[in-house]
Amino acid sequence: MVDNIVRPYLPPRGGIRFRDKKNLGSLQVTAVQTHIVDGQKKVPRLTATVKLEPFTNQETFEEAFSKAYDEAKRKKVAMDVEVSSKSIATLRHTKVRQVGTFGMALEDLWDKKYSNQEQCKVAKVLVRDVNNYFPKEKKLNSFTVAEIDAFKEHLTTVISGRTHCGSGTVSNNSINQRLGVLREVFRHAIKHRWMGTDDVPNPDNRIKNMGVEDLPRSASAIKPILDVQQESQIIQQARDNGDESYADALVWLFDTGMRQDKELNRITYDMIDFKNKSISFQRNKTGGNWSTIPLTSRSLQVAKRRSKFALANGGRMWTYTVGQLRHKWDLSRNMAGLPKKFTSYCTRHTCCTRLVESGLPANVIKDWMGHASIVTSLTYYAKSTPKLMNQAVSALETYNQDCDATKGDVIPMMGHNSKNKVE
């Protein structure tokens, strides 16, 4: 240590100090942030050291200190940003208790998370597909990005070959759901210190997916709608099959636009106001808000016919499961000779498009359909039909008749340039 060096002042709470009170050869930078994770206080702490260049006297010390202090401040800013992220409190562990296996982490994750979910059956399929590919004894610190890419190709082959995948194609979302399970396995293992953050396929802290990158999300396609004749065909087919209950359900779906899952199969008889010809029910998919929509005359007739069934089944007008509704739709559609492109969800799209064709304001359609945003109603549900196109061209014709520029003698143009004018 050089004698007679005047120690510069450093703010006591600035996060930058000399590592040694006697030796002024290096600065220590510290960043600390408190986070609450799962009800517990986590205090991640980052440190770094910045050495001063050699100095021999007060003048050279001040020069070396100025350079080191500027570097320390830059490090401090970067470290403050890193430590402020909540993920550092949940994913950053300095020590791994024991390197675990993929099987033990997935099994523990299932018991503590997926087995308690409402859609446990769906989660079981996703977990099974992941579990069938990676060996249970595979070490958690042995995964690579190349293996993840091979897993994506494997999923495409497996899912497209399943009997229920009628089109033979696989959406990126189906694959991404399985990749999400794999990321959850890594997060769960890091939390229990069965692997470290440096053990994931891509250990770069800036990469939040840990090397398990989703496939690009494709835009939602607008589903086709049924015309009046096609609607009559499928309803009549259900009646011809002797399934009056499902035929009534189809009438109800076409006229209310209800979702089949968690709306149709949850409505009860007491939700219907026969005096005001309306029904009030809860929209669980969009935050649990309640909607009140008017009922058509044939929907009211359906409600009256279902009264005895409802009284005998706790008030529920239909007791179908989602699987039963899909099966009944496929059976009626196929026997009616309608294309496979018409899925059971087309009843909702058909209702929404007919509301648009009726010229109703967008906010009315949004409220009827129970959408959280008007954009959803008009982008994904309301399909442009020949009727709407004809209404559009009629509107343009009306405006054209009032447009002065279309009256009188008009010089025809061959193109944009004046030299192409007809002489």
GUBA-245027 format. One record per residue (C-alpha): y negated, x negated, z negated; residue in one letter. Coordinates in steps of 0.02 Angstrom, whole numbers, plus 50000, padded with zeros to 5 digits. Layout:
N
+-------+-------+-------+------+
!    c2 !    c1 !    c3 ! rest !
+-------+-------+-------+------+
!     Y !     X !     Z !    A !
...
+-------+-------+-------+------+
// end
This chain:
423
+-------+-------+-------+------+
!    c2 !    c1 !    c3 ! rest !
+-------+-------+-------+------+
! 50000 ! 50000 ! 50000 !    M !
! 49826 ! 49936 ! 50044 !    V !
! 49714 ! 49927 ! 49892 !    D !
! 49545 ! 50012 ! 49871 !    N !
! 49580 ! 50153 ! 49997 !    I !
! 49479 ! 50309 ! 49958 !    V !
! 49596 ! 50458 ! 49959 !    R !
! 49526 ! 50600 ! 50068 !    P !
! 49516 ! 50777 ! 50003 !    Y !
! 49651 ! 50898 ! 50059 !    L !
! 49644 ! 51085 ! 50014 !    P !
! 49775 ! 51118 ! 49879 !    P !
! 49839 ! 51275 ! 49966 !    R !
! 49822 ! 51217 ! 50145 !    G !
! 50004 ! 51171 ! 50169 !    G !
! 49963 ! 50989 ! 50210 !    I !
! 49972 ! 50850 ! 50080 !    R !
! 50020 ! 50668 ! 50061 !    F !
! 50206 ! 50646 ! 50033 !    R !
! 50173 ! 50519 ! 49896 !    D !
! 50024 ! 50514 ! 49781 !    K !
! 50024 ! 50324 ! 49782 !    K !
! 50084 ! 50290 ! 49959 !    N !
! 49964 ! 50365 ! 50086 !    L !
! 50072 ! 50322 ! 50237 !    G !
! 50129 ! 50499 ! 50284 !    S !
! 50082 ! 50683 ! 50272 !    L !
! 50197 ! 50826 ! 50228 !    Q !
! 50172 ! 50994 ! 50314 !    V !
! 50242 ! 51152 ! 50231 !    T !
! 50251 ! 51333 ! 50289 !    A !
! 50315 ! 51471 ! 50174 !    V !
! 50323 ! 51660 ! 50199 !    Q !
! 50397 ! 51799 ! 50092 !    T !
! 50503 ! 51934 ! 50176 !    H !
! 50596 ! 52085 ! 50107 !    I !
! 50768 ! 52096 ! 50189 !    V !
! 50890 ! 52234 ! 50139 !    D !
! 50791 ! 52261 ! 49979 !    G !
! 50798 ! 52077 ! 49931 !    Q !
! 50658 ! 51949 ! 49932 !    K !
! 50685 ! 51805 ! 50053 !    K !
! 50568 ! 51655 ! 50054 !    V !
! 50605 ! 51542 ! 50204 !    P !
! 50523 ! 51372 ! 50195 !    R !
! 50491 ! 51248 ! 50336 !    L !
! 50437 ! 51067 ! 50313 !    T !
! 50388 ! 50924 ! 50429 !    A !
! 50325 ! 50746 ! 50409 !    T !
! 50185 ! 50662 ! 50504 !    V !
! 50169 ! 50473 ! 50483 !    K !
! 50004 ! 50382 ! 50489 !    L !
! 49983 ! 50233 ! 50603 !    E !
! 49978 ! 50065 ! 50511 !    P !
! 49811 ! 50027 ! 50430 !    F !
! 49737 ! 49877 ! 50341 !    T !
! 49573 ! 49938 ! 50271 !    N !
! 49468 ! 50093 ! 50242 !    Q !
! 49405 ! 50101 ! 50421 !    E !
! 49577 ! 50090 ! 50502 !    T !
! 49646 ! 50211 ! 50371 !    F !
! 49515 ! 50342 ! 50414 !    E !
! 49556 ! 50325 ! 50598 !    E !
! 49744 ! 50339 ! 50567 !    A !
! 49720 ! 50484 ! 50447 !    F !
! 49611 ! 50580 ! 50570 !    S !
! 49745 ! 50570 ! 50706 !    K !
! 49886 ! 50615 ! 50586 !    A !
! 49788 ! 50758 ! 50509 !    Y !
! 49753 ! 50834 ! 50681 !    D !
! 49940 ! 50824 ! 50721 !    E !
! 49984 ! 50900 ! 50551 !    A !
! 49867 ! 51047 ! 50583 !    K !
! 49949 ! 51080 ! 50751 !    R !
! 50121 ! 51077 ! 50670 !    K !
! 50060 ! 51191 ! 50532 !    K !
! 50002 ! 51324 ! 50655 !    V !
! 50169 ! 51320 ! 50749 !    A !
! 50269 ! 51326 ! 50587 !    M !
! 50167 ! 51472 ! 50520 !    D !
! 50209 ! 51571 ! 50677 !    V !
! 50394 ! 51530 ! 50660 !    E !
! 50407 ! 51569 ! 50475 !    V !
! 50313 ! 51734 ! 50494 !    S !
! 50455 ! 51805 ! 50600 !    S !
! 50570 ! 51914 ! 50495 !    K !
! 50721 ! 51852 ! 50591 !    S !
! 50704 ! 51681 ! 50511 !    I !
! 50738 ! 51761 ! 50343 !    A !
! 50897 ! 51845 ! 50404 !    T !
! 50966 ! 51714 ! 50524 !    L !
! 50912 ! 51546 ! 50455 !    R !
! 51041 ! 51464 ! 50342 !    H !
! 51046 ! 51280 ! 50305 !    T !
! 51229 ! 51277 ! 50253 !    K !
! 51386 ! 51362 ! 50320 !    V !
! 51503 ! 51413 ! 50181 !    R !
! 51655 ! 51408 ! 50294 !    Q !
! 51677 ! 51421 ! 50482 !    V !
! 51752 ! 51592 ! 50509 !    G !
! 51854 ! 51668 ! 50649 !    T !
! 51802 ! 51801 ! 50771 !    F !
! 51936 ! 51920 ! 50706 !    G !
! 51881 ! 51913 ! 50524 !    M !
! 51698 ! 51939 ! 50570 !    A !
! 51733 ! 52086 ! 50685 !    L !
! 51848 ! 52171 ! 50559 !    E !
! 51721 ! 52152 ! 50419 !    D !
! 51581 ! 52215 ! 50532 !    L !
! 51686 ! 52369 ! 50577 !    W !
! 51720 ! 52411 ! 50395 !    D !
! 51539 ! 52391 ! 50340 !    K !
! 51446 ! 52463 ! 50490 !    K !
! 51535 ! 52548 ! 50633 !    Y !
! 51667 ! 52645 ! 50535 !    S !
! 51529 ! 52741 ! 50445 !    N !
! 51433 ! 52791 ! 50600 !    Q !
! 51426 ! 52970 ! 50660 !    E !
! 51488 ! 52919 ! 50833 !    Q !
! 51635 ! 52820 ! 50766 !    C !
! 51746 ! 52863 ! 50915 !    K !
! 51622 ! 52787 ! 51037 !    V !
! 51602 ! 52632 ! 50930 !    A !
! 51792 ! 52614 ! 50922 !    K !
! 51802 ! 52601 ! 51112 !    V !
! 51665 ! 52469 ! 51119 !    L !
! 51741 ! 52365 ! 50980 !    V !
! 51914 ! 52379 ! 51057 !    R !
! 51853 ! 52310 ! 51224 !    D !
! 51774 ! 52160 ! 51138 !    V !
! 51925 ! 52132 ! 51026 !    N !
! 52047 ! 52138 ! 51172 !    N !
! 51961 ! 51995 ! 51263 !    Y !
! 51923 ! 51865 ! 51129 !    F !
! 52068 ! 51799 ! 51023 !    P !
! 52056 ! 51845 ! 50839 !    K !
! 52086 ! 51664 ! 50787 !    E !
! 51942 ! 51598 ! 50895 !    K !
! 51818 ! 51499 ! 50790 !    K !
! 51645 ! 51576 ! 50781 !    L !
! 51563 ! 51410 ! 50823 !    N !
! 51661 ! 51390 ! 50985 !    S !
! 51578 ! 51524 ! 51094 !    F !
! 51488 ! 51466 ! 51252 !    T !
! 51370 ! 51549 ! 51376 !    V !
! 51501 ! 51524 ! 51513 !    A !
! 51628 ! 51623 ! 51411 !    E !
! 51503 ! 51764 ! 51389 !    I !
! 51474 ! 51771 ! 51578 !    D !
! 51663 ! 51777 ! 51607 !    A !
! 51673 ! 51919 ! 51480 !    F !
! 51544 ! 52019 ! 51581 !    K !
! 51650 ! 52002 ! 51739 !    E !
! 51805 ! 52053 ! 51642 !    H !
! 51719 ! 52210 ! 51578 !    L !
! 51669 ! 52261 ! 51755 !    T !
! 51851 ! 52253 ! 51810 !    T !
! 51922 ! 52341 ! 51657 !    V !
! 51798 ! 52485 ! 51648 !    I !
! 51798 ! 52521 ! 51835 !    S !
! 51988 ! 52534 ! 51832 !    G !
! 51996 ! 52670 ! 51701 !    R !
! 52051 ! 52843 ! 51755 !    T !
! 51895 ! 52932 ! 51691 !    H !
! 51783 ! 52817 ! 51794 !    C !
! 51792 ! 52928 ! 51947 !    G !
! 51662 ! 52836 ! 52051 !    S !
! 51743 ! 52666 ! 52025 !    G !
! 51574 ! 52591 ! 51978 !    T !
! 51513 ! 52526 ! 51812 !    V !
! 51335 ! 52542 ! 51747 !    S !
! 51254 ! 52390 ! 51671 !    N !
! 51222 ! 52494 ! 51515 !    N !
! 51409 ! 52512 ! 51486 !    S !
! 51429 ! 52323 ! 51486 !    I !
! 51272 ! 52295 ! 51382 !    N !
! 51341 ! 52408 ! 51244 !    Q !
! 51490 ! 52292 ! 51224 !    R !
! 51378 ! 52139 ! 51228 !    L !
! 51279 ! 52219 ! 51088 !    G !
! 51437 ! 52224 ! 50982 !    V !
! 51462 ! 52038 ! 51011 !    L !
! 51284 ! 52000 ! 50956 !    R !
! 51311 ! 52104 ! 50800 !    E !
! 51466 ! 52000 ! 50761 !    V !
! 51363 ! 51841 ! 50769 !    F !
! 51224 ! 51914 ! 50660 !    R !
! 51351 ! 51974 ! 50533 !    H !
! 51437 ! 51805 ! 50529 !    A !
! 51272 ! 51712 ! 50507 !    I !
! 51223 ! 51828 ! 50365 !    K !
! 51386 ! 51789 ! 50275 !    H !
! 51373 ! 51603 ! 50318 !    R !
! 51531 ! 51600 ! 50423 !    W !
! 51429 ! 51515 ! 50559 !    M !
! 51256 ! 51440 ! 50575 !    G !
! 51114 ! 51480 ! 50692 !    T !
! 51155 ! 51318 ! 50784 !    D !
! 51331 ! 51382 ! 50818 !    D !
! 51284 ! 51529 ! 50930 !    V !
! 51305 ! 51510 ! 51120 !    P !
! 51119 ! 51474 ! 51141 !    N !
! 51046 ! 51403 ! 50979 !    P !
! 50866 ! 51404 ! 51041 !    D !
! 50768 ! 51499 ! 50907 !    N !
! 50654 ! 51572 ! 51041 !    R !
! 50803 ! 51661 ! 51123 !    I !
! 50833 ! 51818 ! 51020 !    K !
! 50995 ! 51865 ! 51110 !    N !
! 51081 ! 51705 ! 51050 !    M !
! 51149 ! 51674 ! 51225 !    G !
! 51226 ! 51847 ! 51243 !    V !
! 51106 ! 51909 ! 51375 !    E !
! 51110 ! 52090 ! 51435 !    D !
! 51126 ! 52133 ! 51618 !    L !
! 50969 ! 52205 ! 51699 !    P !
! 50942 ! 52386 ! 51653 !    R !
! 50941 ! 52495 ! 51808 !    S !
! 50824 ! 52643 ! 51823 !    A !
! 50897 ! 52809 ! 51775 !    S !
! 50947 ! 52907 ! 51928 !    A !
! 50889 ! 53087 ! 51947 !    I !
! 51043 ! 53197 ! 51941 !    K !
! 51070 ! 53329 ! 52076 !    P !
! 51038 ! 53513 ! 52043 !    I !
! 51139 ! 53666 ! 52090 !    L !
! 51068 ! 53802 ! 52200 !    D !
! 51092 ! 53985 ! 52158 !    V !
! 51250 ! 54001 ! 52262 !    Q !
! 51330 ! 53847 ! 52183 !    Q !
! 51285 ! 53909 ! 52010 !    E !
! 51367 ! 54077 ! 52047 !    S !
! 51522 ! 53989 ! 52113 !    Q !
! 51555 ! 53888 ! 51956 !    I !
! 51518 ! 54033 ! 51838 !    I !
! 51631 ! 54150 ! 51937 !    Q !
! 51767 ! 54017 ! 51940 !    Q !
! 51766 ! 54010 ! 51751 !    A !
! 51785 ! 54199 ! 51745 !    R !
! 51926 ! 54192 ! 51874 !    D !
! 52011 ! 54066 ! 51761 !    N !
! 52005 ! 54196 ! 51622 !    G !
! 51882 ! 54091 ! 51522 !    D !
! 51745 ! 54218 ! 51486 !    E !
! 51683 ! 54114 ! 51338 !    S !
! 51646 ! 53964 ! 51448 !    Y !
! 51571 ! 54072 ! 51585 !    A !
! 51449 ! 54140 ! 51456 !    D !
! 51413 ! 53962 ! 51400 !    A !
! 51369 ! 53914 ! 51579 !    L !
! 51250 ! 54061 ! 51595 !    V !
! 51168 ! 54008 ! 51433 !    W !
! 51153 ! 53826 ! 51487 !    L !
! 51076 ! 53866 ! 51656 !    F !
! 50949 ! 53985 ! 51580 !    D !
! 50899 ! 53886 ! 51425 !    T !
! 50918 ! 53706 ! 51486 !    G !
! 50996 ! 53661 ! 51318 !    M !
! 51086 ! 53498 ! 51292 !    R !
! 51271 ! 53527 ! 51272 !    Q !
! 51298 ! 53401 ! 51134 !    D !
! 51207 ! 53442 ! 50970 !    K !
! 51119 ! 53595 ! 51042 !    E !
! 51236 ! 53718 ! 51127 !    L !
! 51380 ! 53675 ! 51012 !    N !
! 51271 ! 53692 ! 50856 !    R !
! 51171 ! 53850 ! 50884 !    I !
! 51208 ! 53998 ! 50772 !    T !
! 51186 ! 54184 ! 50793 !    Y !
! 51048 ! 54195 ! 50663 !    D !
! 50936 ! 54080 ! 50767 !    M !
! 50913 ! 54221 ! 50894 !    I !
! 50767 ! 54340 ! 50876 !    D !
! 50823 ! 54494 ! 50974 !    F !
! 50659 ! 54584 ! 50942 !    K !
! 50553 ! 54447 ! 51021 !    N !
! 50691 ! 54395 ! 51142 !    K !
! 50689 ! 54212 ! 51092 !    S !
! 50788 ! 54078 ! 51002 !    I !
! 50729 ! 53944 ! 50880 !    S !
! 50837 ! 53790 ! 50862 !    F !
! 50825 ! 53608 ! 50811 !    Q !
! 50810 ! 53463 ! 50934 !    R !
! 50909 ! 53326 ! 50848 !    N !
! 50891 ! 53204 ! 50992 !    K !
! 50701 ! 53202 ! 50985 !    T !
! 50670 ! 53184 ! 50799 !    G !
! 50738 ! 53348 ! 50734 !    G !
! 50588 ! 53454 ! 50785 !    N !
! 50613 ! 53640 ! 50810 !    W !
! 50590 ! 53729 ! 50976 !    S !
! 50566 ! 53913 ! 51011 !    T !
! 50600 ! 53970 ! 51190 !    I !
! 50613 ! 54144 ! 51266 !    P !
! 50780 ! 54209 ! 51327 !    L !
! 50818 ! 54288 ! 51494 !    T !
! 50896 ! 54461 ! 51499 !    S !
! 51067 ! 54391 ! 51545 !    R !
! 51056 ! 54264 ! 51402 !    S !
! 51023 ! 54408 ! 51282 !    L !
! 51177 ! 54496 ! 51350 !    Q !
! 51278 ! 54338 ! 51320 !    V !
! 51215 ! 54331 ! 51140 !    A !
! 51267 ! 54511 ! 51110 !    K !
! 51440 ! 54478 ! 51182 !    R !
! 51461 ! 54325 ! 51070 !    R !
! 51413 ! 54416 ! 50910 !    S !
! 51591 ! 54456 ! 50854 !    K !
! 51648 ! 54278 ! 50887 !    F !
! 51498 ! 54209 ! 50792 !    A !
! 51531 ! 54319 ! 50639 !    L !
! 51710 ! 54256 ! 50634 !    A !
! 51660 ! 54072 ! 50651 !    N !
! 51524 ! 54043 ! 50524 !    G !
! 51387 ! 54105 ! 50640 !    G !
! 51421 ! 53978 ! 50778 !    R !
! 51415 ! 54054 ! 50951 !    M !
! 51526 ! 53919 ! 51027 !    W !
! 51637 ! 53792 ! 50941 !    T !
! 51668 ! 53674 ! 51086 !    Y !
! 51677 ! 53486 ! 51066 !    T !
! 51590 ! 53374 ! 51192 !    V !
! 51758 ! 53328 ! 51267 !    G !
! 51808 ! 53511 ! 51288 !    Q !
! 51644 ! 53551 ! 51376 !    L !
! 51668 ! 53408 ! 51498 !    R !
! 51848 ! 53458 ! 51533 !    H !
! 51803 ! 53640 ! 51563 !    K !
! 51660 ! 53590 ! 51679 !    W !
! 51770 ! 53472 ! 51782 !    D !
! 51906 ! 53604 ! 51797 !    L !
! 51787 ! 53743 ! 51852 !    S !
! 51690 ! 53629 ! 51969 !    R !
! 51845 ! 53562 ! 52056 !    N !
! 51923 ! 53734 ! 52076 !    M !
! 51758 ! 53801 ! 52144 !    A !
! 51759 ! 53664 ! 52275 !    G !
! 51596 ! 53583 ! 52219 !    L !
! 51566 ! 53394 ! 52238 !    P !
! 51598 ! 53274 ! 52094 !    K !
! 51415 ! 53224 ! 52096 !    K !
! 51382 ! 53383 ! 51996 !    F !
! 51412 ! 53330 ! 51816 !    T !
! 51403 ! 53446 ! 51667 !    S !
! 51227 ! 53384 ! 51629 !    Y !
! 51166 ! 53457 ! 51793 !    C !
! 51141 ! 53625 ! 51708 !    T !
! 50995 ! 53551 ! 51612 !    R !
! 50921 ! 53468 ! 51766 !    H !
! 50939 ! 53629 ! 51864 !    T !
! 50844 ! 53729 ! 51732 !    C !
! 50703 ! 53601 ! 51724 !    C !
! 50682 ! 53595 ! 51913 !    T !
! 50674 ! 53785 ! 51924 !    R !
! 50536 ! 53785 ! 51795 !    L !
! 50439 ! 53662 ! 51903 !    V !
! 50469 ! 53769 ! 52058 !    E !
! 50394 ! 53915 ! 51965 !    S !
! 50228 ! 53823 ! 51956 !    G !
! 50224 ! 53810 ! 51766 !    L !
! 50107 ! 53680 ! 51686 !    P !
! 50190 ! 53515 ! 51642 !    A !
! 50161 ! 53536 ! 51455 !    N !
! 50252 ! 53704 ! 51456 !    V !
! 50402 ! 53624 ! 51543 !    I !
! 50399 ! 53481 ! 51417 !    K !
! 50402 ! 53601 ! 51269 !    D !
! 50537 ! 53711 ! 51347 !    W !
! 50652 ! 53562 ! 51381 !    M !
! 50615 ! 53481 ! 51213 !    G !
! 50561 ! 53315 ! 51288 !    H !
! 50459 ! 53193 ! 51187 !    A !
! 50352 ! 53153 ! 51340 !    S !
! 50295 ! 53243 ! 51496 !    I !
! 50344 ! 53088 ! 51593 !    V !
! 50526 ! 53120 ! 51550 !    T !
! 50517 ! 53298 ! 51614 !    S !
! 50437 ! 53255 ! 51779 !    L !
! 50519 ! 53086 ! 51813 !    T !
! 50702 ! 53109 ! 51769 !    Y !
! 50733 ! 53296 ! 51770 !    Y !
! 50619 ! 53381 ! 51894 !    A !
! 50693 ! 53352 ! 52066 !    K !
! 50595 ! 53375 ! 52228 !    S !
! 50675 ! 53521 ! 52318 !    T !
! 50644 ! 53595 ! 52492 !    P !
! 50555 ! 53740 ! 52407 !    K !
! 50434 ! 53620 ! 52320 !    L !
! 50409 ! 53522 ! 52481 !    M !
! 50368 ! 53681 ! 52576 !    N !
! 50245 ! 53730 ! 52440 !    Q !
! 50165 ! 53558 ! 52458 !    A !
! 50144 ! 53569 ! 52646 !    V !
! 50076 ! 53746 ! 52630 !    S !
! 49945 ! 53682 ! 52509 !    A !
! 49896 ! 53545 ! 52632 !    L !
! 49883 ! 53670 ! 52774 !    E !
! 49765 ! 53775 ! 52669 !    T !
! 49653 ! 53626 ! 52635 !    Y !
! 49659 ! 53573 ! 52817 !    N !
! 49593 ! 53743 ! 52872 !    Q !
! 49440 ! 53716 ! 52763 !    D !
! 49412 ! 53537 ! 52818 !    C !
! 49261 ! 53522 ! 52937 !    D !
! 49329 ! 53363 ! 53015 !    A !
! 49471 ! 53459 ! 53098 !    T !
! 49353 ! 53581 ! 53185 !    K !
! 49265 ! 53557 ! 53352 !    G !
! 49290 ! 53416 ! 53476 !    D !
! 49376 ! 53265 ! 53402 !    V !
! 49393 ! 53101 ! 53497 !    I !
! 49576 ! 53049 ! 53493 !    P !
! 49611 ! 52872 ! 53434 !    M !
! 49749 ! 52757 ! 53498 !    M !
! 49734 ! 52638 ! 53351 !    G !
! 49617 ! 52563 ! 53225 !    H !
! 49516 ! 52461 ! 53351 !    N !
! 49372 ! 52542 ! 53447 !    S !
! 49431 ! 52464 ! 53610 !    K !
! 49579 ! 52582 ! 53606 !    N !
! 49469 ! 52735 ! 53620 !    K !
! 49507 ! 52850 ! 53764 !    V !
! 49361 ! 52841 ! 53886 !    E !
+-------+-------+-------+------+
// end
